[in-house]
Amino acid sequence: MKTAIIGLGNIGKQVALNLVAGGQQVIVADHGPTNAQDFARASGGKARALATADAVAEADIIVLAISFDAIKEFLSEYRRKLPAKIIVDPSNPIAPDGKGGFKKTISQDQSSGQLIAALLPPGARLVKAFGTLVAGSLKSGARRTPEPNVLFYASDDRDAGNAVAELIKASGFAPVRIGGIDQSIRIEVFGDLHEFGKLGKLVTAKEAAALV
Ligand SMILES: NC(=O)c1ccc[n+]([C@@H]2O[C@H](COP(=O)([O-])OP(=O)(O)OC[C@H]3O[C@@H](n4cnc5c(N)ncnc54)[C@H](OP(=O)(O)O)[C@@H]3O)[C@@H](O)[C@H]2O)c1
C-alpha cells in the first residue's frame, strides 16, 4: 500500500520522519512544493514529493496532517477521488482560548473523528490515528526499548485499521485499537487516552491494556 502524508507541519513532518526511519516509502505533499521537495531530498530516497492532487490519486492511505477545518475543505475538494482510500485523521479540534490554553472548537460531546466520518464519500474508510501525542513526544517517544510506547487508533473497518496499525508499528510505536470511530473522542485532545487529556503521558501496551 502507498502512503501519503498531506501537510508537513508539526505532526505531518514527524509522522513522515518516523515512517522513513522505519524503512517506509512515503509520498509527501504540502501546499507549496518547497517544503515537500526539501523533505524528499533529505529522506535518502524514501520520500517522494508530489502535489496534493497527485498524492491523493496515487496513495492508498492518506494521512491528513492538516487542521480540522482544512480537512473539511480537503474532503469537499477531493470527494470524488476518495472512494477506496483509507483516510487517516489525526486532528484535534482546538483553538487558543485567549488565556494561554486551548478550547474545543466543537461541542464538548462531539469528536472530529465522527464529524469527519460523516463527510466521507461511500467507500472511503476512516482511521483516527497519530493525533494522541504532541509532535515532540511523537519524536522522542518513538522506538523505545524494551517496551514501545503506544499509539491508540480507532476505526470501524478492520482491514483499514490493520493497515494503519502496520504504519504505526513501522513508525516506532505499538498500535492499540480502542474501538470504532464512535470512540474517537477518547483519543482526541482532552480525552481520557490523550497526552493532553486525562492520560497525560505516554504508555506501553501493558499499561494501555488496563485503560482500553
Ligand atoms: N501540533 C501537534 O503537536 C499536534 C498533535 C496532535 C494532533 N495534531 C493535529 O494534526 C493536524 C496538523 O497539525 P499541525 O500542528 O501539524 O499543523 P501545521 O503545523 O499547521 O501543519 C499543517 C501543514 O499542512 C499544510 N496544508 C494545509 N492544507 C493542505 C492541503 N490541502 N494540502 C497540502 N498541505 C496542506 C499547511 O500549509 P498552510 O499553513 O499553508 O495552510 C501546513 O504546512 C491538526 O489537525 C492537529 O489538530 C497536531
The ligand as an SDF file (V2000), in Angstrom:
LIG
                    3D

 48 52  0  0  0  0  0  0  0  0999 V2000
    0.8360   20.0550   16.5670 N   0  0  0  0  0  0  0  0  0  0  0  0
    0.6900   18.9610   17.3170 C   0  0  0  0  0  0  0  0  0  0  0  0
    1.5190   18.6560   18.2040 O   0  0  0  0  0  0  0  0  0  0  0  0
   -0.4900   18.0480   17.0560 C   0  0  0  0  0  0  0  0  0  0  0  0
   -0.6720   16.9190   17.8840 C   0  0  0  0  0  0  0  0  0  0  0  0
   -1.6880   16.0180   17.6070 C   0  0  0  0  0  0  0  0  0  0  0  0
   -2.5570   16.2440   16.5340 C   0  0  0  0  0  0  0  0  0  0  0  0
   -2.3960   17.3670   15.7610 N   0  0  0  0  0  0  0  0  0  0  0  0
   -3.3120   17.5780   14.6380 C   0  0  0  0  0  0  0  0  0  0  0  0
   -2.5640   17.3590   13.4430 O   0  0  0  0  0  0  0  0  0  0  0  0
   -3.0640   18.2220   12.4130 C   0  0  0  0  0  0  0  0  0  0  0  0
   -1.9100   19.0570   11.8900 C   0  0  0  0  0  0  0  0  0  0  0  0
   -1.4280   19.8840   12.9460 O   0  0  0  0  0  0  0  0  0  0  0  0
   -0.0310   20.6370   12.8100 P   0  0  0  0  0  0  0  0  0  0  0  0
    0.2220   21.2960   14.1070 O   0  0  0  0  0  0  0  0  0  0  0  0
    0.9540   19.7050   12.2390 O   0  0  0  0  0  0  0  0  0  0  0  0
   -0.4310   21.7450   11.7060 O   0  0  0  0  0  0  0  0  0  0  0  0
    0.5450   22.7240   10.9220 P   0  0  0  0  0  0  0  0  0  0  0  0
    1.8690   22.8020   11.6020 O   0  0  0  0  0  0  0  0  0  0  0  0
   -0.2320   23.9780   10.6710 O   0  0  0  0  0  0  0  0  0  0  0  0
    0.7890   21.9760    9.5220 O   0  0  0  0  0  0  0  0  0  0  0  0
   -0.1870   21.7910    8.5610 C   0  0  0  0  0  0  0  0  0  0  0  0
    0.5010   21.9150    7.2110 C   0  0  0  0  0  0  0  0  0  0  0  0
   -0.3970   21.4180    6.2040 O   0  0  0  0  0  0  0  0  0  0  0  0
   -0.4720   22.3620    5.1450 C   0  0  0  0  0  0  0  0  0  0  0  0
   -1.7520   22.1610    4.4650 N   0  0  0  0  0  0  0  0  0  0  0  0
   -2.9970   22.5550    4.8740 C   0  0  0  0  0  0  0  0  0  0  0  0
   -3.9240   22.1330    3.9820 N   0  0  0  0  0  0  0  0  0  0  0  0
   -3.2630   21.4720    2.9990 C   0  0  0  0  0  0  0  0  0  0  0  0
   -3.6610   20.8060    1.7990 C   0  0  0  0  0  0  0  0  0  0  0  0
   -4.9470   20.7490    1.4170 N   0  0  0  0  0  0  0  0  0  0  0  0
   -2.7040   20.2440    1.0130 N   0  0  0  0  0  0  0  0  0  0  0  0
   -1.3960   20.3000    1.3860 C   0  0  0  0  0  0  0  0  0  0  0  0
   -0.9610   20.9110    2.5040 N   0  0  0  0  0  0  0  0  0  0  0  0
   -1.8920   21.4930    3.3150 C   0  0  0  0  0  0  0  0  0  0  0  0
   -0.3270   23.6820    5.8330 C   0  0  0  0  0  0  0  0  0  0  0  0
    0.0200   24.6960    4.9280 O   0  0  0  0  0  0  0  0  0  0  0  0
   -0.5590   26.1940    5.2200 P   0  0  0  0  0  0  0  0  0  0  0  0
   -0.0060   26.5950    6.5560 O   0  0  0  0  0  0  0  0  0  0  0  0
   -0.0180   26.9690    4.0700 O   0  0  0  0  0  0  0  0  0  0  0  0
   -2.0460   26.0540    5.2400 O   0  0  0  0  0  0  0  0  0  0  0  0
    0.8080   23.3580    6.8300 C   0  0  0  0  0  0  0  0  0  0  0  0
    2.0770   23.4070    6.2060 O   0  0  0  0  0  0  0  0  0  0  0  0
   -4.1740   19.0710   13.0490 C   0  0  0  0  0  0  0  0  0  0  0  0
   -5.4210   18.5120   12.7560 O   0  0  0  0  0  0  0  0  0  0  0  0
   -3.8720   18.9790   14.5500 C   0  0  0  0  0  0  0  0  0  0  0  0
   -5.0440   19.1280   15.3380 O   0  0  0  0  0  0  0  0  0  0  0  0
   -1.3860   18.2560   15.9980 C   0  0  0  0  0  0  0  0  0  0  0  0
  1  2  1  0
  2  3  2  0
  2  4  1  0
  4  5  1  0
  4 48  2  0
  5  6  2  0
  6  7  1  0
  7  8  2  0
  8  9  1  0
  8 48  1  0
  9 10  1  0
  9 46  1  0
 10 11  1  0
 11 12  1  0
 11 44  1  0
 12 13  1  0
 13 14  1  0
 14 15  2  0
 14 16  1  0
 14 17  1  0
 17 18  1  0
 18 19  2  0
 18 20  1  0
 18 21  1  0
 21 22  1  0
 22 23  1  0
 23 24  1  0
 23 42  1  0
 24 25  1  0
 25 26  1  0
 25 36  1  0
 26 27  1  0
 26 35  1  0
 27 28  2  0
 28 29  1  0
 29 30  1  0
 29 35  2  0
 30 31  1  0
 30 32  2  0
 32 33  1  0
 33 34  2  0
 34 35  1  0
 36 37  1  0
 36 42  1  0
 37 38  1  0
 38 39  2  0
 38 40  1  0
 38 41  1  0
 42 43  1  0
 44 45  1  0
 44 46  1  0
 46 47  1  0
M  CHG  2   8   1  16  -1
M  END
$$$$
